[in-house]
C-alpha cells in the first residue's frame, strides 16, 4: 500500500497524504504547500507517508 501512496504523492501530493492520514492538519498543510509549489508538496507528502506508520 505504501507504493500506491508514494505514487499518489508524486503525481497528486494531497491525495497521497489523504490516503495516509485523512482530512487532518497534515492534509491541509500539504494542500497549501502544493499550492505554493509542487515540489514542496511532494517533499511533505513523501515525508508524511514514510514517517507515519
Jmol script that loads the backbone (N, CA, C; Angstrom):
load data "model"
ATOM      1  N   UNK A   1       0.829  -1.203   0.000  1.00  0.00           N
ATOM      2  CA  UNK A   1       0.000   0.000   0.000  1.00  0.00           C
ATOM      3  C   UNK A   1       0.867   1.259   0.000  1.00  0.00           C
ATOM      4  N   UNK A   2       2.041   1.205   0.606  1.00  0.00           N
ATOM      5  CA  UNK A   2       2.910   2.379   0.620  1.00  0.00           C
ATOM      6  C   UNK A   2       3.347   2.773  -0.783  1.00  0.00           C
ATOM      7  N   UNK A   3       3.519   1.806  -1.666  1.00  0.00           N
ATOM      8  CA  UNK A   3       3.925   2.127  -3.032  1.00  0.00           C
ATOM      9  C   UNK A   3       2.824   2.926  -3.722  1.00  0.00           C
ATOM     10  N   UNK A   4       1.578   2.545  -3.530  1.00  0.00           N
ATOM     11  CA  UNK A   4       0.459   3.293  -4.096  1.00  0.00           C
ATOM     12  C   UNK A   4       0.420   4.707  -3.533  1.00  0.00           C
ATOM     13  N   UNK A   5       0.600   4.847  -2.242  1.00  0.00           N
ATOM     14  CA  UNK A   5       0.600   6.175  -1.615  1.00  0.00           C
ATOM     15  C   UNK A   5       1.746   7.029  -2.136  1.00  0.00           C
ATOM     16  N   UNK A   6       2.927   6.429  -2.309  1.00  0.00           N
ATOM     17  CA  UNK A   6       4.062   7.190  -2.818  1.00  0.00           C
ATOM     18  C   UNK A   6       3.833   7.628  -4.255  1.00  0.00           C
ATOM     19  N   UNK A   7       3.239   6.779  -5.067  1.00  0.00           N
ATOM     20  CA  UNK A   7       2.924   7.184  -6.436  1.00  0.00           C
ATOM     21  C   UNK A   7       1.901   8.329  -6.447  1.00  0.00           C
ATOM     22  N   UNK A   8       0.914   8.246  -5.591  1.00  0.00           N
ATOM     23  CA  UNK A   8      -0.057   9.335  -5.476  1.00  0.00           C
ATOM     24  C   UNK A   8       0.624  10.606  -4.986  1.00  0.00           C
ATOM     25  N   UNK A   9       1.575  10.469  -4.074  1.00  0.00           N
ATOM     26  CA  UNK A   9       2.286  11.627  -3.542  1.00  0.00           C
ATOM     27  C   UNK A   9       3.113  12.316  -4.613  1.00  0.00           C
ATOM     28  N   UNK A  10       3.599  11.571  -5.565  1.00  0.00           N
ATOM     29  CA  UNK A  10       4.401  12.168  -6.626  1.00  0.00           C
ATOM     30  C   UNK A  10       3.507  12.893  -7.633  1.00  0.00           C
ATOM     31  N   UNK A  11       2.387  12.302  -7.989  1.00  0.00           N
ATOM     32  CA  UNK A  11       1.526  12.895  -9.016  1.00  0.00           C
ATOM     33  C   UNK A  11       0.501  13.879  -8.446  1.00  0.00           C
ATOM     34  N   UNK A  12      -0.089  13.555  -7.287  1.00  0.00           N
ATOM     35  CA  UNK A  12      -1.073  14.430  -6.629  1.00  0.00           C
ATOM     36  C   UNK A  12      -0.770  14.383  -5.121  1.00  0.00           C
ATOM     37  N   UNK A  13       0.143  15.242  -4.653  1.00  0.00           N
ATOM     38  CA  UNK A  13       0.592  15.155  -3.255  1.00  0.00           C
ATOM     39  C   UNK A  13      -0.513  15.131  -2.196  1.00  0.00           C
ATOM     40  N   UNK A  14      -1.547  15.985  -2.284  1.00  0.00           N
ATOM     41  CA  UNK A  14      -2.580  15.911  -1.242  1.00  0.00           C
ATOM     42  C   UNK A  14      -3.311  14.568  -1.190  1.00  0.00           C
ATOM     43  N   UNK A  15      -3.457  13.910  -2.327  1.00  0.00           N
ATOM     44  CA  UNK A  15      -4.110  12.596  -2.336  1.00  0.00           C
ATOM     45  C   UNK A  15      -3.278  11.576  -1.568  1.00  0.00           C
ATOM     46  N   UNK A  16      -1.969  11.603  -1.742  1.00  0.00           N
ATOM     47  CA  UNK A  16      -1.103  10.687  -1.001  1.00  0.00           C
ATOM     48  C   UNK A  16      -1.194  10.902   0.501  1.00  0.00           C
ATOM     49  N   UNK A  17      -1.240  12.167   0.905  1.00  0.00           N
ATOM     50  CA  UNK A  17      -1.367  12.476   2.339  1.00  0.00           C
ATOM     51  C   UNK A  17      -2.746  12.073   2.841  1.00  0.00           C
ATOM     52  N   UNK A  18      -3.776  12.320   2.056  1.00  0.00           N
ATOM     53  CA  UNK A  18      -5.131  11.932   2.460  1.00  0.00           C
ATOM     54  C   UNK A  18      -5.233  10.431   2.678  1.00  0.00           C
ATOM     55  N   UNK A  19      -4.635   9.649   1.797  1.00  0.00           N
ATOM     56  CA  UNK A  19      -4.679   8.193   1.951  1.00  0.00           C
ATOM     57  C   UNK A  19      -3.953   7.734   3.210  1.00  0.00           C
ATOM     58  N   UNK A  20      -2.984   8.525   3.669  1.00  0.00           N
ATOM     59  CA  UNK A  20      -2.223   8.157   4.871  1.00  0.00           C
ATOM     60  C   UNK A  20      -2.918   8.617   6.152  1.00  0.00           C
ATOM     61  N   UNK A  21      -3.361   9.893   6.196  1.00  0.00           N
ATOM     62  CA  UNK A  21      -3.854  10.447   7.462  1.00  0.00           C
ATOM     63  C   UNK A  21      -5.288  10.958   7.423  1.00  0.00           C
ATOM     64  N   UNK A  22      -5.910  11.026   6.254  1.00  0.00           N
ATOM     65  CA  UNK A  22      -7.270  11.544   6.172  1.00  0.00           C
ATOM     66  C   UNK A  22      -7.279  13.069   6.155  1.00  0.00           C
ATOM     67  N   UNK A  23      -8.452  13.641   6.468  1.00  0.00           N
ATOM     68  CA  UNK A  23      -8.605  15.101   6.457  1.00  0.00           C
ATOM     69  C   UNK A  23      -8.130  15.692   7.772  1.00  0.00           C
ATOM     70  N   UNK A  24      -6.850  15.652   8.020  1.00  0.00           N
ATOM     71  CA  UNK A  24      -6.288  16.215   9.234  1.00  0.00           C
ATOM     72  C   UNK A  24      -5.465  17.448   8.923  1.00  0.00           C
ATOM     73  N   UNK A  25      -4.733  17.892   9.911  1.00  0.00           N
ATOM     74  CA  UNK A  25      -3.876  19.065   9.762  1.00  0.00           C
ATOM     75  C   UNK A  25      -2.818  18.843   8.703  1.00  0.00           C
ATOM     76  N   UNK A  26      -2.231  17.656   8.677  1.00  0.00           N
ATOM     77  CA  UNK A  26      -1.194  17.372   7.685  1.00  0.00           C
ATOM     78  C   UNK A  26      -1.728  17.475   6.259  1.00  0.00           C
ATOM     79  N   UNK A  27      -2.959  17.073   6.050  1.00  0.00           N
ATOM     80  CA  UNK A  27      -3.568  17.178   4.720  1.00  0.00           C
ATOM     81  C   UNK A  27      -3.653  18.638   4.287  1.00  0.00           C
ATOM     82  N   UNK A  28      -4.151  19.503   5.162  1.00  0.00           N
ATOM     83  CA  UNK A  28      -4.327  20.908   4.798  1.00  0.00           C
ATOM     84  C   UNK A  28      -2.989  21.618   4.637  1.00  0.00           C
ATOM     85  N   UNK A  29      -1.999  21.243   5.436  1.00  0.00           N
ATOM     86  CA  UNK A  29      -0.653  21.789   5.257  1.00  0.00           C
ATOM     87  C   UNK A  29      -0.133  21.406   3.883  1.00  0.00           C
ATOM     88  N   UNK A  30      -0.380  20.169   3.483  1.00  0.00           N
ATOM     89  CA  UNK A  30       0.088  19.721   2.180  1.00  0.00           C
ATOM     90  C   UNK A  30      -0.638  20.433   1.043  1.00  0.00           C
ATOM     91  N   UNK A  31      -1.908  20.696   1.194  1.00  0.00           N
ATOM     92  CA  UNK A  31      -2.646  21.433   0.162  1.00  0.00           C
ATOM     93  C   UNK A  31      -2.031  22.818  -0.022  1.00  0.00           C
ATOM     94  N   UNK A  32      -1.745  23.500   1.077  1.00  0.00           N
ATOM     95  CA  UNK A  32      -1.142  24.839   0.997  1.00  0.00           C
ATOM     96  C   UNK A  32       0.248  24.770   0.376  1.00  0.00           C
ATOM     97  N   UNK A  33       1.057  23.807   0.802  1.00  0.00           N
ATOM     98  CA  UNK A  33       2.395  23.670   0.221  1.00  0.00           C
ATOM     99  C   UNK A  33       2.336  23.360  -1.271  1.00  0.00           C
ATOM    100  N   UNK A  34       1.392  22.545  -1.674  1.00  0.00           N
ATOM    101  CA  UNK A  34       1.253  22.215  -3.089  1.00  0.00           C
ATOM    102  C   UNK A  34       0.803  23.436  -3.886  1.00  0.00           C
ATOM    103  N   UNK A  35      -0.043  24.264  -3.310  1.00  0.00           N
ATOM    104  CA  UNK A  35      -0.452  25.488  -3.998  1.00  0.00           C
ATOM    105  C   UNK A  35       0.707  26.471  -4.136  1.00  0.00           C
ATOM    106  N   UNK A  36       1.583  26.519  -3.138  1.00  0.00           N
ATOM    107  CA  UNK A  36       2.749  27.408  -3.208  1.00  0.00           C
ATOM    108  C   UNK A  36       3.808  26.887  -4.168  1.00  0.00           C
ATOM    109  N   UNK A  37       3.895  25.598  -4.284  1.00  0.00           N
ATOM    110  CA  UNK A  37       4.868  24.998  -5.191  1.00  0.00           C
ATOM    111  C   UNK A  37       4.710  23.492  -5.178  1.00  0.00           C
ATOM    112  N   UNK A  38       4.809  22.923  -6.341  1.00  0.00           N
ATOM    113  CA  UNK A  38       4.573  21.484  -6.483  1.00  0.00           C
ATOM    114  C   UNK A  38       5.623  20.662  -5.733  1.00  0.00           C
ATOM    115  N   UNK A  39       6.880  21.074  -5.814  1.00  0.00           N
ATOM    116  CA  UNK A  39       7.972  20.323  -5.183  1.00  0.00           C
ATOM    117  C   UNK A  39       7.847  20.306  -3.654  1.00  0.00           C
ATOM    118  N   UNK A  40       7.573  21.435  -2.981  1.00  0.00           N
ATOM    119  CA  UNK A  40       7.363  21.350  -1.523  1.00  0.00           C
ATOM    120  C   UNK A  40       6.216  20.423  -1.129  1.00  0.00           C
ATOM    121  N   UNK A  41       5.170  20.381  -1.941  1.00  0.00           N
ATOM    122  CA  UNK A  41       4.053  19.471  -1.672  1.00  0.00           C
ATOM    123  C   UNK A  41       4.478  18.018  -1.770  1.00  0.00           C
ATOM    124  N   UNK A  42       5.291  17.701  -2.769  1.00  0.00           N
ATOM    125  CA  UNK A  42       5.784  16.327  -2.931  1.00  0.00           C
ATOM    126  C   UNK A  42       6.674  15.945  -1.758  1.00  0.00           C
ATOM    127  N   UNK A  43       7.595  16.822  -1.393  1.00  0.00           N
ATOM    128  CA  UNK A  43       8.519  16.533  -0.279  1.00  0.00           C
ATOM    129  C   UNK A  43       7.740  16.287   1.005  1.00  0.00           C
ATOM    130  N   UNK A  44       6.774  17.136   1.290  1.00  0.00           N
ATOM    131  CA  UNK A  44       5.976  16.978   2.510  1.00  0.00           C
ATOM    132  C   UNK A  44       5.171  15.681   2.468  1.00  0.00           C
ATOM    133  N   UNK A  45       4.573  15.375   1.327  1.00  0.00           N
ATOM    134  CA  UNK A  45       3.767  14.159   1.215  1.00  0.00           C
ATOM    135  C   UNK A  45       4.612  12.909   1.423  1.00  0.00           C
ATOM    136  N   UNK A  46       5.772  12.850   0.787  1.00  0.00           N
ATOM    137  CA  UNK A  46       6.648  11.694   0.957  1.00  0.00           C
ATOM    138  C   UNK A  46       7.093  11.581   2.405  1.00  0.00           C
ATOM    139  N   UNK A  47       7.420  12.702   3.023  1.00  0.00           N
ATOM    140  CA  UNK A  47       7.844  12.696   4.431  1.00  0.00           C
ATOM    141  C   UNK A  47       6.720  12.174   5.337  1.00  0.00           C
ATOM    142  N   UNK A  48       5.502  12.613   5.119  1.00  0.00           N
ATOM    143  CA  UNK A  48       4.369  12.142   5.923  1.00  0.00           C
ATOM    144  C   UNK A  48       4.154  10.647   5.729  1.00  0.00           C
ATOM    145  N   UNK A  49       4.210  10.182   4.496  1.00  0.00           N
ATOM    146  CA  UNK A  49       3.957   8.765   4.221  1.00  0.00           C
ATOM    147  C   UNK A  49       5.038   7.879   4.834  1.00  0.00           C
ATOM    148  N   UNK A  50       6.280   8.321   4.739  1.00  0.00           N
ATOM    149  CA  UNK A  50       7.363   7.477   5.261  1.00  0.00           C
ATOM    150  C   UNK A  50       7.512   7.567   6.783  1.00  0.00           C
ATOM    151  N   UNK A  51       7.063   8.650   7.404  1.00  0.00           N
ATOM    152  CA  UNK A  51       7.267   8.800   8.845  1.00  0.00           C
ATOM    153  C   UNK A  51       6.091   8.301   9.682  1.00  0.00           C
ATOM    154  N   UNK A  52       4.876   8.312   9.148  1.00  0.00           N
ATOM    155  CA  UNK A  52       3.704   7.900   9.940  1.00  0.00           C
ATOM    156  C   UNK A  52       3.255   6.528   9.515  1.00  0.00           C
ATOM    157  N   UNK A  53       3.553   5.555  10.347  1.00  0.00           N
ATOM    158  CA  UNK A  53       3.138   4.170  10.064  1.00  0.00           C
ATOM    159  C   UNK A  53       2.308   3.643  11.195  1.00  0.00           C
TER     160      UNK A  53
END
end "model"
wireframe off; spacefill off
backbone 0.3
color backbone group
